[in-house]
Amino acid sequence: MNNSEDIQGTEPLQYWFDGQFRRISLQVARIFSNISYAIGSKKNGEYILRRVPVRYAITDRQVAHILKNSSENTMFTIPMMTIFLSNVSYARNRVQEPFHVDKVQIYEREYNEETREYGKDLGGTYTLERIMPVPYDLTYQLDIWTSNQLQKDQIVEQIIVLFNPGIQLQNSTNVFDWTALSELNLQNIVWSSRGISIGTSNEIEITTFEFSLETWISPPSILEKQKLINTVITNISEDVEFLRESKESGLQVYTPESDLIDRVIVTPNNHNILVEGSKIFLLNSKGNTKNSKGEVFSWRELIKMYGKFRPGISAIAINLSNNIENWDESVIGNIEFTDEENVLIWSIDPLTLPTNNFLPVKAIINPKKVWPGNGLQTPTAGHRYLITEDIAPSQAWPNFTANKNDIIEFDGTKWNILFNSEYQKQQDKIYYLINEYNNKQLRWDKLTGWNYAIEGVYHRGFWRILL
């Protein structure tokens, strides 16, 4: 990335060079830089190791002449490894939109130059324009030069286990570099450069590895500083006075997990609602049905403020979850006016009701007030009850113990705990079941325990009018 002038402006670029081929080749060479071979062992059995030098094969002529001590009679030291880029081909199969420009917004934290520390406030903001890189397939050849079979076996064995079949390379530590990752794959091995030995010739043994690398060559990016965005974000994130006044006036302030900005949740006139069976009552934020003048709240007046009521279409949605933004667990029903100003008739769409994922119970009981033979019919196998108090061994419940909110079941001879509330409080699962006594649905949540799934008070932000 060339950013010497682009923060100040986007002047025409006459020349640029980033050394991308060179960096990739050096990184490939470094993979083999720690290969060693043993020349013997010490008295204690420890190997005596020598590092195998690796060098880029295509060396400048002047450098090569110096390495040979300015003499043609100097021989190379072996073992050694040489690597070079043998082929570069345009990867037609990986071509994407060549004129695509990806824009990324970058936000920095405030940095104090004197203390050299980052603060908590927002610093500079930038727009980065990344131009589509060009795909290329590279072929590298690694030659291993050895003088005997043992040297060759030691070096080759260390290399072949690294590639199964490849190694991932990270070409850059820049988080905005979308071409940072590539993979070097082993394609072929030529075991020996020797043919059948004839006469007294003793050529150096060369083993050749061929590798392929899919990579991208990136053109320069454009980095621009954005001053206007910085000002707007600062005003939003630092409006502490607005949040304080909102809380004092009774508004609900909510901080989503995926957002850094507090939100003020506004429901029509900050009303809560009470759902009881097929009726929905309109309440204020304190749960009252009347205002300070003693007047009953009116559904007609409230709906008129936001739109037109349409019979058979207008509806109310309620959020069953504990997350104000999670409307996946919502129940929707069409609404009708009644003779009572603050009461609506609610016809629930059965397709929006939660699916029952636990066996139904015959009833909800207080085991201290009712038990088999005393307000509870003689149990048969499969009878299940949700209990509202603890059960301790007694004459009413001999040899049986259970906790409040457990579901107990009779198996024909004895009572068992089917739903262990203490265990379920450590889990994150939500259960729904039917109470056969009144045919109403119950909901289990580890935070609130058992409650009626639909009925209850819904605070502002957890219900919506759909006109």
For each residue, the residues with C-beta under 8 A, 3 or more apart:
1: 18 174 220 221 223
2: 6 13 16 18 220
3: 6 7 221 223
4:
5: 8 9 11
6: 2 3 9 10 11 220 221 222 223 224
7: 3 126 223 224 225
8: 5
9: 5 6
10: 6 222 224
11: 5 6
12:
13: 2 16 220
14:
15:
16: 2 13 219 220
17:
18: 1 2 218 220
19: 22 23
20: 23 24 217 218
21: 24 25 85 88 217
22: 19 25 26
23: 19 20 26 27 171
24: 20 21 27 28 138 169 171 182 213 215
25: 21 22 28 29 56 83 84 85 140
26: 22 23 29 30 56
27: 23 24 30 31 169 171
28: 24 25 31 83 140 169 184 211 213
29: 25 26 32 33 54 55 56 83
30: 26 27 33
31: 27 28 162 167 184
32: 29 35 52 54 81 83 142 159
33: 29 30 54
34: 51
35: 32 51 52 54 81 155 158 159
36: 49 50 51 52 158
37: 49 50 52 79 151 154 155
38: 41 47 48 49 50 154
39: 48 49 50
40: 47 48
41: 38 45 46 47 48
42: 45 46 47 48
43:
44:
45: 41 42
46: 41 42
47: 38 40 41 42
48: 38 39 40 41 42
49: 36 37 38 39
50: 36 37 38 39
51: 34 35 36
52: 32 35 36 37 79 80 81 155
53: 77 80 81
54: 29 32 33 35 80 81 82 83
55: 29 59 80 81 82 83
56: 25 26 29 59 82 83 84
57: 82 83 84 141 143
58: 84 85
59: 55 56 63 64 67
60: 63 64
61: 64 65
62: 65 66
63: 59 60 66 67
64: 59 60 61 67 68
65: 61 62 68 70
66: 62 63 69 70
67: 59 63 64
68: 64 65 71 72 74
69: 66 74
70: 65 66
71: 68 74
72: 68
73:
74: 68 69 71
75:
76: 80 145
77: 53 80
78: 145 146 147 151 204
79: 37 52 144 145 146 147 151 152 155
80: 52 53 54 55 76 77 145
81: 32 35 52 53 54 55 142 143 144 145 155
82: 54 55 56 57 142 143 145
83: 25 28 29 32 54 55 56 57 140 141 142 143
84: 25 56 57 58 140 141
85: 21 25 58 88 138 139 140
86: 139 140 141 210
87: 138 139
88: 21 85 136 137 138 139
89: 136 137 139
90: 134 135 136 137
91: 94 95 135 136 137 214
92: 95
93:
94: 91 135 214
95: 91 92 98 135
96: 100 132 135
97: 100 132
98: 95 132 134
99: 132
100: 96 97 131 132
101: 129 130 131 132
102: 129 130 132 178
103: 127 128 129 130
104: 127 128 130 176
105: 125 126 127 128 226 229
106: 125 126 127 128 176
107: 122 123 125 233
108: 111 122 123 124 125 126
109: 118 119 120 121 122 123
110: 118 119 120 121 122 123
111: 108 116 117 118 119 123
112: 115 116 117 118 119
113: 116
114:
115: 112
116: 111 112 113
117: 111 112
118: 109 110 111 112
119: 109 110 111 112 123
120: 109 110
121: 109 110 234 238
122: 107 108 109 110 125 230 233 234 237
123: 107 108 109 110 111 119
124: 108 225 230
125: 105 106 107 108 122 225 226 227 229 230 233
126: 7 105 106 108 223 224 225 226
127: 103 104 105 106 223 224 226
128: 103 104 105 106 176 221 222 223
129: 101 102 103 221 222 223 224
130: 101 102 103 104 176 178 218 221
131: 100 101 218 219 220 221
132: 96 97 98 99 100 101 102
133: 178 179 216 217 218 219
134: 90 98 216 217 218 219
135: 90 91 94 95 96 214 215 216
136: 88 89 90 91 214 215 216 217
137: 88 89 90 91 212 213 214 215
138: 24 85 87 88 212 213 214 215
139: 85 86 87 88 89 187 210 211 212 213
140: 25 28 83 84 85 86 184 210 211 212 213
141: 57 83 84 86 208 209 210 211
142: 32 81 82 83 159 208 209 210 211
143: 57 81 82 83 206 207 208
144: 79 81 152 155 156 159 206 207 208 209
145: 76 78 79 80 81 82 204 205 206
146: 78 79 149 151 152 155 204 205 206 207
147: 78 79 151 204 205
148: 151 152 205
149: 146 152 153 205
150: 153 154
151: 37 78 79 146 147 148 154 155
152: 79 144 146 148 149 155 156 205 207
153: 149 150 156 157
154: 37 38 150 151 157 158
155: 35 37 52 79 81 144 146 151 152 158 159
156: 144 152 153 159 160 207
157: 153 154 160 161
158: 35 36 154 155 161 162
159: 32 35 142 144 155 156 162 163 209
160: 156 157 163 186 189
161: 157 158 164
162: 31 158 159 167
163: 159 160 166 167 184 185 186 211
164: 161
165: 185 186
166: 163 183 184 185 186
167: 31 162 163 183 184
168: 181 182 183 184
169: 24 27 28 181 182 183 184 213
170: 173 180 181
171: 23 24 27 177 179 180 181 182 215
172: 177 179 180
173: 170 180
174: 1 177 180
175:
176: 104 106 128 130
177: 171 172 174 180 218
178: 102 130 133
179: 133 171 172 182 215 216 218
180: 170 171 172 173 174 177
181: 168 169 170 171
182: 24 168 169 171 179 213 214 215 216
183: 166 167 168 169 213 214
184: 28 31 140 163 166 167 168 169 211 212 213
185: 163 165 166 211 212 213
186: 160 163 165 166 189 209 210 211
187: 139 210 211 212
188: 209 210
189: 160 186 207 208 209 210
190: 193 207 208 210
191: 207
192: 205 206 207
193: 190 203 205 206 207 208
194: 197 203 205
195:
196:
197: 194 201
198: 201
199:
200:
201: 197 198
202:
203: 193 194
204: 78 145 146 147
205: 145 146 147 148 149 152 192 193 194
206: 143 144 145 146 192 193
207: 143 144 146 152 156 189 190 191 192 193
208: 141 142 143 144 189 190 193
209: 141 142 144 159 186 188 189
210: 86 139 140 141 142 186 187 188 189 190
211: 28 139 140 141 142 163 184 185 186 187
212: 137 138 139 140 184 185 187
213: 24 28 137 138 139 140 169 182 183 184 185
214: 91 94 135 136 137 138 182 183
215: 24 135 136 137 138 171 179 182
216: 133 134 135 136 179 182
217: 20 21 133 134 136
218: 18 20 130 131 133 134 177 179 221
219: 16 131 133 134
220: 1 2 6 13 16 18 131
221: 1 3 6 128 129 130 131 218
222: 6 10 128 129
223: 1 3 6 7 126 127 128 129
224: 6 7 10 126 127 129
225: 7 124 125 126
226: 105 125 126 127 229 230
227: 125 230 231
228: 231 232
229: 105 125 226 232 233
230: 122 124 125 226 227 233 234
231: 227 228 234 235
232: 228 229 235 236
233: 107 122 125 229 230 236 237
234: 121 122 230 231 237 238
235: 231 232 238 239
236: 232 233 239 261
237: 122 233 234 260 261
238: 121 234 235
239: 235 236 242 243
240: 243 244
241: 244 245
242: 239 245 246 264
243: 239 240 246 247 253 262 264
244: 240 241 247 248
245: 241 242 248 249
246: 242 243 249 251 253 264
247: 243 244 251 253
248: 244 245
249: 245 246
250: 270 285
251: 246 247 264 265 266 270
252: 264 265 459 460 461
253: 243 246 247 262 263 264 265
254: 262 263 264 265 324 461
255: 259 262 263
256: 259 263 325
257:
258:
259: 255 256 263
260: 237
261: 236 237
262: 243 253 254 255
263: 253 254 255 256 259
264: 242 243 246 251 252 253 254
265: 251 252 253 254 324 460 461
266: 251 270 460
267: 270 271 460 461 463
268: 271 302 305 306 465
269: 284 302
270: 250 251 266 267 284 285 460
271: 267 268 282 283 284 285 297 302 460
272: 283 284 285 287 457 458 459 460
273: 280 281 282 283 316 318 457 458 463
274: 280 281 283 287 456 457 458
275: 279 280 281 318 346 454 455 456 457 458
276: 279 280 281 455
277: 455
278: 345 346 347
279: 275 276 338 343 344 345 346
280: 273 274 275 276 316 335 343 344 346
281: 273 274 275 276 289 342 343
282: 271 273 289 297 298 299 302 342 343 344
283: 271 272 273 274 286 287 288 289 297 457
284: 269 270 271 272 287 288 291 297
285: 250 270 271 272 459 460
286: 283
287: 272 274 283 284 457
288: 283 284 291
289: 281 282 283 296 297 342
290: 293 294 295 296 297
291: 284 288 294 295 297
292:
293: 290
294: 290 291
295: 290 291
296: 289 290 340 341 342
297: 271 282 283 284 289 290 291 302 341 342
298: 282 301 302 341 342
299: 282 302 303 337 341 342 343 344
300: 303 304 309 337 341
301: 298 304 305
302: 268 269 271 282 297 298 299 305 306
303: 299 300 306 307 309 314 465 467
304: 300 301 308 309
305: 268 301 302
306: 268 302 303 465 467
307: 303 467
308: 304 467
309: 300 303 304 314 337 467
310: 313 314 467
311: 314 336
312: 334
313: 310 334 467
314: 303 309 310 311 334 335 465 466 467
315: 332 333 334 335 349 465 466
316: 273 280 332 333 335 344 346 463 464 465 466
317: 327 330 331 332 463 464 466
318: 273 275 330 331 454 458 462 463
319: 323 324 326 327 329 330 458 461 462 463
320: 329 330 331 354 443 453 454
321: 326 328 329
322: 445 447
323: 319 326
324: 254 265 319 461 462
325: 256
326: 319 321 323 329
327: 317 319 330
328: 321
329: 319 320 321 326 354
330: 317 318 319 320 327 352
331: 317 318 320 348 349 352 353 354 454
332: 315 316 317 348 349 352 466
333: 315 316 346 347 348 349 352
334: 312 313 314 315 346 347 349
335: 280 314 315 316 344 345 346 347
336: 311 344 345 347
337: 299 300 309 344 345
338: 279 343 344 345
339:
340: 296 343
341: 296 297 298 299 300
342: 281 282 289 296 297 298 299
343: 279 280 281 282 299 338 340
344: 279 280 282 299 316 335 336 337 338
345: 278 279 335 336 337 338
346: 275 278 279 280 316 333 334 335
347: 278 333 334 335 336
348: 331 332 333 352 353 454
349: 315 331 332 333 334 352 353
350: 353
351:
352: 330 331 332 333 348 349
353: 331 348 349 350 441 454
354: 320 329 331 432 441 443 453
355: 432
356: 360 432 433 434 441
357: 431 432 433
358: 407 419 431 432 433 444
359: 384 418 433
360: 356 384 433 434 435 436
361: 364 384 385 386 407 433 434 435 436 442
362: 383 384 385 436 437
363: 385 386 435 436 437
364: 361 385 386 387 388 435 437
365: 369 370 376 385 386 387 388
366: 369 370 387 388 389
367: 370 371 387 388 389 390 391 396 397 402
368: 389
369: 365 366 375
370: 365 366 367 374 375 376
371: 367 374 375 376 396 397
372: 376 377 378 379 396
373: 376 378
374: 370 371 396
375: 369 370 371
376: 365 370 371 372 373 379 385
377: 372
378: 372 373
379: 372 376 383 410 415
380: 383 410 412
381: 410 411 412
382: 409 410
383: 362 379 380 409 410
384: 359 360 361 362 407 408 409 410 418
385: 361 362 363 364 365 376 407 408
386: 361 363 364 365 405 406 407 419 435 442 450
387: 364 365 366 367 390 391 402 404 405 406 407 408
388: 364 365 366 367 404 405
389: 366 367 368 404
390: 367 387 401 402 403 404
391: 367 387 397 400 401 402 403 408
392: 397 401
393: 397 398 399 400 401
394: 397 398
395: 398
396: 367 371 372 374
397: 367 371 391 392 393 394 400 415
398: 393 394 395
399: 393 414
400: 391 393 397 408 414 415
401: 390 391 392 393
402: 367 387 390 391 406 408 415 417
403: 390 391 406 420 421 422
404: 387 388 389 390 421
405: 386 387 388 421 449 450
406: 386 387 402 403 417 418 419 420 421
407: 358 361 384 385 386 387 417 418 419
408: 384 385 387 391 400 402 415 416 417 418
409: 382 383 384 415 416 417 418
410: 379 380 381 382 383 384 414 415 416
411: 381 414 415 416
412: 380 381
413:
414: 399 400 410 411
415: 379 397 400 402 408 409 410 411
416: 408 409 410 411
417: 402 406 407 408 409 420
418: 359 384 406 407 408 409
419: 358 386 406 407 424 431 444
420: 403 406 417 423 424
421: 403 404 405 406 424 425 449
422: 403 425 426
423: 420 426 427
424: 419 420 421 427 429 431 444 446
425: 421 422 446
426: 422 423 446
427: 423 424 446
428: 446
429: 424
430: 443 444 445
431: 357 358 419 424 443 444
432: 354 355 356 357 358 441 442 443 444 453
433: 356 357 358 359 360 361 441 442 444
434: 356 360 361 439 440 441 442
435: 360 361 363 364 386 438 439 440 441 442
436: 360 361 362 363 439
437: 362 363 364
438: 435
439: 434 435 436
440: 434 435 452 453 454 455
441: 353 354 356 432 433 434 435 452 453 454
442: 361 386 432 433 434 435 450 451 452 453
443: 320 354 430 431 432 450 451 452 453
444: 358 419 424 430 431 432 433 449 450
445: 322 430 448 449 451
446: 424 425 426 427 428 449
447: 322
448: 445 451
449: 405 421 444 445 446
450: 386 405 442 443 444
451: 442 443 445 448 456
452: 440 441 442 443 455 456
453: 320 354 432 440 441 442 443
454: 275 318 320 331 348 353 440 441
455: 275 276 277 440 452
456: 274 275 451 452
457: 272 273 274 275 283 287
458: 272 273 274 275 318 319 462 463
459: 252 272 285 462
460: 252 265 266 267 270 271 272 285 463
461: 252 254 265 267 319 324
462: 318 319 324 458 459
463: 267 273 316 317 318 319 458 460
464: 316 317
465: 268 303 306 314 315 316
466: 314 315 316 317 332
467: 303 306 307 308 309 310 313 314
